[in-house]
Amino acid sequence: MIWKIALRNILKNSRRSLTTALAIGIGGLAALLFGGFVTSIWFGVQTSMIQEQGNLQIYRNGYLEFGAADPDAYTIKDWDQVVAALAADPVLAEELTTITPRIDLVGVAGNAETGNSKTFIGTGIVPAEIDAMRRWDGWQINQTTPETGLAGRSSEDIVVGVGMARMMGLCGALSVPDCQDPPVSAADRAVEEQDFSSLVAGESELATSDPGAQLPQLNVMAATSAGVPNIARVSVTAAQTQSVSAIDNAFVMMNFDEARALLYGDSQEATALMLQVANPGNVEAVKTRVAEVLAAEGLDLSVYHFTEVDPTFNRIFGMFTFMFIVVSLVLSIVIVFTIVNTISMTVMERVKEIGTIRALGFRKSFVRALFLTESVLIGLIGAVLALVSALIIANLVNSAGVQWTPPSNATPLTVQLMVLDNPLFAIGVFVMLVVLAFLAALTPTFRAARFNIVESLQRA
């Protein structure tokens, strides 16, 4: 019966009740949409990083701590045998979709045509396997990353960052949009050519560009594991924007075999092995199994989750989670004050009604229950409005194909407001709105229940 009476009271004060429900609904709407955006970050950014780095990575012990200073001392020897051992395990064979090697290298790149030269940060990959990794969509969010553009091409072909192309004077040759080659005077060019020539002394065929080449060429030089400079001529197929400007200005992506020949000759060495897991929910189990296989083989290697190697994802997700908490706290304060104000005004306007109810023999507990029930009903109405409006707006935004580029990405992601993709979060917001409505009504409700019957009837 009390629910029916409370509903009638809400309808009787429909304007005020609707205003309070709308305040709750708008607060809930903001929380649901922002929460849906944070959920999309969790899935989207993580997917893009897994497409690039894999779920798991294997390094030689000590590489993450000391490898930056002496990478050659921490390479994975006979990486192909490690891959064979992992692939032979029946459990891992079902879980792993890709196991691919990677070589990280640094060196000096020079353009014999323009005379420009600079240091580069390179990565050697197996293009076909990286392209397969970039199609990974473990959470079925329809997100893919553009392919490397190196699959099926010569092992001497490379891709550079747009900044690197600009530095090396390749913008015009590669037809890179919004990219301009540096102005170089004839005198400066003569000096740079002289300086670069000293780097390629003894490799006379590299001192000038190949007139028959279809693609712009670079000479890349790096130190071998023995500390001896080694030089190779490569062809630049494209320039691709990288997420970090400093990396974009020095980025070179080349074929794994070309990078290995440049650093290690015929030795089967690699900096890391990247592993991609079909089901992201099984990553921890797969990581444990990989560690067991490495230990059983007696290998001086360790396996890491990609967030242990690169903390970028945790930082991005932590930042947006903190913002969500702050916004939720502000919205909660607004909702509480709105409900307290509404219930307080209702109490003052219904003093006579409260006195009449008490005069009819109803206890204080009934008055408290009546006002709390009204507040809970208003909270339910506001929560339903928030959920319905959030679903409508999320569908409109998702269908619009709005894109944004997170700090960790070079390519934009499509905004997906995943309101229902995290059902626990949606249910939590719904329940939180009702609970806030209940808690906000406690103080004015208890004050109403304490009214003296005679005074209530007289004040009215």
C-alpha positions, 0 to 999 in steps of 0.5 A: 500500500505504501508504494501506491501512496508514494506513487500518488504523492509523486504524481500529485507533485509531478513538476517537482518530482519530474525535475528531481528525476531529470536531475538524477537522470542527467547525472546518471546519463553523464556517468554512463556515457563517460563510463562507456567511453572509459570502457571503450578505452580499455578495449580499444587501446588495449586491442591496438597495443596487442595488435602491435606488440602481442599479448605476451613478450619473451626477453632474455633475463635482464634485458628489461633492466640492462638491455638498453645499455648493452642490447647485444648482450641480451639477445635471444640466441637461436630464437627459431628453436625457442619458437619451435619449442613453444609451437610443439606444446599442445596447450600453447598450440591451441592458444597462440595465434602468432609467435614472431621475432623482433629486432630493435636496433639503432644506427645512422641513416643517410640519403645519398641523393639529398646528402641528409643523414641522421640517427634512426630507431629501427625495428626489424619484423616479419611483415606477414606475421605482423600484418596477421597480428594487426587483424587480431580482434579478441574482443570483437570490437571490429578494430583493425590497424593498417598493415605494414605495407612490407608483406610480399615486398623485397627484404630491402624495402623499409617504412619510415616515420613521416618525421624521418621522411621529412628529415631525410628529404623524402617527402616529395619522392614519397608524395607524403601529404603535409610534409615538406623537405628541408631547404638545403643550400648547395654549400650545405649539401656539399658539406653534408655529402662530404660528411656522409661520404666519410661514413661509407668510406670503403663502400663506394657503391653506396656513396651515390644513389642507384639511378635505376631505383624505382623507390628513394633509397637510404643507406643505413649503418649500424654496429654489429654484435662485434662492434664493427660498423655495417652498412646496407642500402634499403628502399623506402616504400612509404612514410607512416605517422608514429604516435610519439614525435621523437620516434616519428622523427627517427622511425625505421621499420625493416624486414627482420632478415635485413635487420638480422643481417645488418646486426648479427649476420647469419646468427639466429638472434632476436631482441624479443619474441612477441606472442599473440593469444587468441582468447584474451581471457586466457592470457594469464594461463598462457603466460604461466604455460609459456614460463613452464615450457621455457623453464623445462627447456632450460632457457635463460628467458622470461615471459612478460605481459605487454603492460609489464614491458610498456606501461603506457596502457596502464597510465592511459587507463589510470588517467581516464579512470581517475577522471571518471571518479572525479566526475562521478563524485561531482555528479553525486554531490549535485544529485544528493543536494537536489534530492535533499532540497526537493524532499525538504521542500516537500516536507515543509509543504506537507506538514499538515498532511504529516500531522493528519497522518499521525493523528489518524494513528500512524507511527513515525516509522510510517511517515519515514517509510512514506518519504523514503519510498517516494525518494526511492521511486524518484531515484528509480525513475531517474535511473531508468531515464538515464539508462534509456537516454544513454543507450539512445545517445550511445547508438547515435554516437557509435553509428556516427563513426566519430574518431579520436587518437589516444596518446599511445596510437598513431592511427585514430580509433572509432569512438564506441560508447560501450554502455552495456558492454560492461554490464556490472558497471551499468548495473552499478550506476543504476543501483548507485542512483537509487541508493543516492536518492535513498540516502539523500532523503534520510535527513529531511525524512527523519525531520518530518517524522519528528513533527509534533501532531498538534504543532503540525496541524496548527502550522498548517 
